[in-house]
């Protein structure tokens, strides 16, 4: 995602690796057939996979699904503290932006929060941008599943986000559950 939200992770040059190559665990895979991988990168600091609607790119997108893993962050921050860091950064990328924690709980017994960030006009694009995130703390790493729209989300968008997040489970190398 070539937007202000992308500034939250800096991976640098790295090879692409499978999310299952991570010994910390990972979020379950959730297929969305109308989306395709537009960008994927990983290194020792984390990994990122961005999916956009078929026919769109990570530069020109209407909605985007992003999975990120931040190495070692869960050893320093809770999901709530991670969300607080994002909220604290909002004025730097969207002066009129606002963020809220929508839910606090667990995903497969791992601490988690769901948050939303609204930017009425992203200075980089001139478009509104809304981002919802499910933040899950692994044993060492912070895992973030995001949905972003370059518009105000519709009721259907918000329902999709809830379904997408509810379908997420925590996977380890030994777990053989749905989507793991």
C-alpha positions in Angstrom: 0.0 0.0 0.0 1.7 3.2 -1.1 -0.2 5.3 1.4 0.4 6.8 4.8 -0.6 3.5 6.4 2.4 1.8 4.6 4.7 4.1 6.6 3.8 1.9 9.6 6.1 -0.8 8.3 9.5 -0.5 6.6 10.8 -3.8 5.4 13.6 -2.8 3.0 14.9 -5.1 0.3 14.3 -8.8 1.1 13.3 -12.1 -0.4 9.8 -13.3 -0.4 9.1 -16.1 2.1 6.0 -18.1 2.9 4.0 -17.0 6.0 4.4 -20.5 7.3 8.2 -20.1 7.4 7.7 -18.1 10.6 8.2 -20.1 13.8 6.1 -17.5 15.9 2.9 -18.6 14.2 0.6 -16.8 11.8 -2.9 -15.6 11.1 -5.1 -18.1 9.2 -5.3 -17.8 5.4 -8.6 -16.5 4.1 -9.2 -16.7 0.4 -10.9 -13.8 -1.3 -11.2 -14.9 -4.9 -11.8 -11.4 -6.3 -8.4 -10.2 -4.8 -4.9 -11.0 -6.0 -1.5 -10.5 -4.4 -0.1 -7.2 -5.6 3.0 -7.0 -3.3 4.8 -9.4 -1.0 8.0 -9.0 0.9 9.8 -10.4 4.0 13.0 -10.0 5.9 14.2 -10.4 9.5 12.1 -7.4 10.6 8.8 -8.8 9.4 6.7 -9.5 6.4 3.9 -8.0 4.4 1.4 -9.3 1.8 -1.0 -6.8 0.0 -3.9 -8.0 -2.0 -6.0 -5.7 -4.3 -9.1 -6.3 -6.4 -8.4 -8.1 -9.6 -7.3 -5.5 -12.2 -6.0 -3.0 -9.7 -2.5 -2.4 -8.4 -1.0 -1.4 -5.1 -0.5 2.1 -6.5 -4.1 2.5 -7.8 -6.6 0.6 -5.6 -10.1 1.0 -4.3 -9.7 -1.5 -1.5 -6.8 -3.5 -0.1 -6.3 -6.5 2.2 -3.0 -6.5 4.0 -1.4 -9.0 6.3 1.7 -7.9 8.2 4.1 -9.5 10.8 6.4 -7.3 12.9 9.3 -9.4 14.4 9.7 -9.1 18.2 7.0 -6.3 18.6 4.7 -8.5 20.8 7.6 -8.8 23.3 7.5 -5.0 23.8 3.9 -4.0 23.1 0.4 -5.3 23.8 -2.1 -5.0 20.9 -3.6 -2.0 22.8 -0.2 -0.3 23.0 0.4 -1.0 19.3 -3.0 0.7 18.5 -2.0 3.6 20.7 1.1 4.1 18.6 -0.9 4.1 15.4 -3.4 6.6 16.9 -0.4 8.8 18.0 0.9 8.8 14.5 -2.4 9.8 12.8 -1.7 13.6 12.8 1.6 13.0 10.9 -0.2 11.3 7.9 -3.7 12.7 8.2 -4.2 15.9 10.2 -8.0 15.4 10.4 -7.8 11.7 10.9 -9.3 9.8 13.9 -8.9 6.3 15.3 -10.9 4.2 17.7 -10.5 0.7 19.2 -13.7 -1.1 18.2 -13.1 -4.4 20.1 -10.7 -5.9 22.6 -10.5 -9.6 23.1 -8.7 -12.7 21.8 -8.2 -14.6 18.6 -7.6 -18.3 19.4 -6.5 -17.3 22.9 -4.0 -14.7 21.7 -4.5 -11.1 22.8 -6.1 -9.0 20.1 -7.8 -5.6 19.3 -9.8 -4.4 16.3 -9.3 -0.8 15.4 -10.4 1.7 12.8 -8.6 4.7 11.4 -10.6 7.2 9.3 -8.8 9.8 7.2 -11.3 12.2 5.5 -8.8 13.3 2.9 -5.4 11.5 2.6 -2.9 14.3 1.8 -1.0 11.9 -0.5 -4.0 11.0 -2.7 -6.6 13.6 -2.0 -9.1 10.7 -1.4 -10.8 9.6 1.8 -9.2 6.5 3.3 -10.5 4.1 6.0 -8.5 1.3 7.5 -9.7 -1.4 9.8 -7.1 -3.6 11.6 -7.1 -6.8 13.6 -4.0 -6.7 15.7 -3.0 -10.1 17.3 0.0 -10.6 19.6 1.9 -13.8 18.9 4.4 -15.2 21.4 7.1 -12.8 19.9 5.7 -11.1 16.9 2.8 -8.7 16.3 0.4 -9.8 13.5 -1.8 -7.3 11.7 -4.7 -8.0 9.3 -6.0 -4.9 7.6 -8.7 -3.9 5.3 -8.5 -0.4 3.7 -10.9 1.5 1.4 -10.2 4.7 -0.6 -13.7 5.9 0.1 -16.1 5.9 3.0 -16.9 2.2 3.6 -20.4 1.1 2.9 -22.5 -1.1 5.2 -21.6 -4.1 3.0 -17.9 -3.1 3.4 -18.2 -3.1 7.2 -20.0 -6.4 7.2 -17.3 -7.9 5.0 -14.7 -6.6 7.4 -16.4 -8.2 10.4 -16.8 -11.5 8.6 -13.1 -11.4 7.5 -11.9 -10.7 11.0 -14.2 -13.2 12.6 -12.9 -15.9 10.2 -9.3 -15.3 11.4 -7.7 -17.8 13.7 -4.2 -18.2 15.1 -2.1 -20.9 13.5 1.1 -22.6 14.7 3.2 -25.1 12.9 1.4 -27.9 14.7 -2.1 -26.6 14.4 -4.1 -28.3 11.7 -7.3 -26.3 11.8 -9.5 -24.5 9.3 -7.4 -22.3 7.0 -4.1 -23.2 8.8 
